[in-house]
């Protein structure tokens, strides 16, 4: 175990260094921290890790804190090949964790998450107001560990850290496709590692109801296909998250996206009734009836029951995409609208929201909803989660509503980490006043569930979410994309050691698709392609909940590491195209590796019914690598391209840009940059 874990860590460090072009120097601080702390100063030397830890907890101490320290120490010991304390080993490496005051039983938005971490050659000390701050300090400590020749050390640093935003969330839709408890736990492990603090659990959808109700057992009895969380499961997740400084905010969608409620309890419906849960995706016409008292009695009893499972002071009621045509045609509902002077469906939904808010308030909770809940007359206590654009977040704040930004953080758009990273919940250019700025609580990453299952969810969330977590935590001016990618590789590997499968899942899927362990060539091909976006897939493939997710798109990862590596190498090369550049040799060798892999990859692609459609992409990789090699040669000699060469390459690039096999070349824009740089 010792050798293996040490090797794993060395491999990470080597890859990161190779990609950045740096060379390792003994005791030199390598900043791999993600998120970057608010303030860091580097000392000289560091704390050698040549023994297990002697931990002191001189302040407040309870089981949550000591468990968190044990987990952190165990991870460092695993990473560095130290023997575990408790097996006759007396620790010598001093670690002090000092917490000022006990935490509230339920973590709140007001939790003080700040911490100070001081590392000297004599020891490490974390000082925090609360246990949650101490846990963040422990994650930073783990990320600081680095190799130093034959052993490991923690560089001498002084860090004073505090989050920029109080609400740093990840929403996971477990309703369209169910995700087992083990998947949720590893997701929470990853969140804690990058200092996210809200797990927003999307539990109900047209496609399924995933949380057990004893009061209304048909919700899962009829509308879950047997795939749901028992209340015991949910309580276990809540406790698991709390142990890691993470709040759990449950979402129960109403009045739209409610087919699962209505199939189980038809008396809730507005007129038309579904004859099953919905298998296709998109927006449903079914809606909960907001005009009957019985609806509110039902929701009151349900939310009261859920309050015993989910202690967080926020509850999310969805509220998005509820066209509800029945509200425009059902005579009873039309009469209700007239009697209450509700001019349209928006007004009726606002009326519904106000009634639900009363229930939520009686439970001493705050209500949250998607953009659409922001209608005239909405009480100011409701938090608006902005998914349709940044403008609506600003609009909400100007009207006095608290808001959380999600629009730029939709992972199913399959955008590079850099694009999400640069999107700021509250840019300095914002025209909000200081009071309005204070209403922006933070941001939430969204992982919708149409096209994911336990085999792919991790690679869609990670490591891109680590970059977004930095946007939510670190100062606004931390925006260097190359530096972010440099740090993303070690954190990605650390995330995998926490049980996430985002790197290995691609290989596992390729093995499954080909029925062989020999996937070297196919892996090389797959390393430069990525999934198309949710909308592009939906336009091309009519997916439903029953569609098998077993194509190349379901194997490959968004924003594969090769994309940014290639982009950065070409940028350096083009800064001095004729120079005697190491990058030229590296790029030429890489093009050769890629093209050499194509024949064997192509053979495997054609032999697999699920992959065969991608053979065109394999052929196109040969075209790309050939144009890459030719571009390098022209550039090295500063030679003009042969007449018509560039037009031909651009035509090929246009063809390759067209949709095919639901995957695209993540490296295509950089091949185009190379071609355009050739003089003509
Ligand atoms: C949403 O994406 N409909 C919240």
Boltz pocket constraint, residues with backbone or C-beta under 6 A from the ligand:
constraints:
  - pocket:
      binder: B
      contacts: [[A, 320], [A, 321], [A, 370], [A, 387]]
      max_distance: 6.0
